[in-house]
Amino acid sequence: MTIDPRVALQQLTAALEEHLAASAARRGDEDPSVESAYLAIMDAFEIYEEVLYDAYSEVTPLVIFEDEDDSEDDDETPGFGADDGDLDPITG
């Protein structure tokens, strides 16, 4: 079954919006709804990237970072660790 890239893009956009809503309503550092939304973005992005490539032989400039060591703190988002100081996530 082939998914239209536009449908996959809509699913990715919906996953991003759900993550924003879950983040805004966060109930602590380890809120399961935020983690679930985070994983949904990863899944939706992988599907979008795959169908985009299948349909148009094209990829996005985006990359999903996966934990290399599962023993590390799962709460840290790449690029926002304690070693990064208080950098703004957009401007650095």
DADALIN-V834592 format. One record per backbone hydrogen bond with DSSP energy under -0.5 kcal/mol. NH is the residue of the N-H (numbers start at 1). CO is the residue of the C=O. E is the energy in kcal/mol with one decimal. If there is no record, write none. Layout:
nh->{NH,NH}
co->{CO,CO}
e->{E,E}
This chain:
nh->{7,8,9,10,11,12,13,14,15,16,17,18,19,20,21,22,23,24,25,26,31,34,35,36,37,38,39,40,41,42,43,44,45,46,47,48,49,50,51,52,53,54,55,56,57,58,65,66,72,76,80,84,85,87,92}
co->{4,4,5,6,7,8,9,10,11,12,13,14,15,16,17,18,19,20,21,23,28,31,31,32,33,34,35,36,37,38,39,40,41,42,43,44,45,46,47,48,49,50,51,52,53,52,63,64,69,73,77,81,82,84,88}
e->{-0.7,-2.1,-2.3,-2.1,-2.1,-2.1,-2.7,-2.4,-2.1,-2.2,-2.4,-2.3,-2.0,-2.1,-2.3,-2.7,-2.6,-2.4,-1.4,-1.2,-1.1,-0.6,-1.8,-2.5,-2.0,-2.5,-2.3,-2.0,-1.8,-1.7,-2.4,-2.7,-2.8,-2.3,-2.0,-2.5,-3.1,-2.0,-2.7,-2.6,-2.0,-2.6,-2.4,-2.6,-2.5,-0.8,-0.6,-0.5,-1.8,-1.1,-2.4,-1.6,-1.1,-0.6,-2.5}
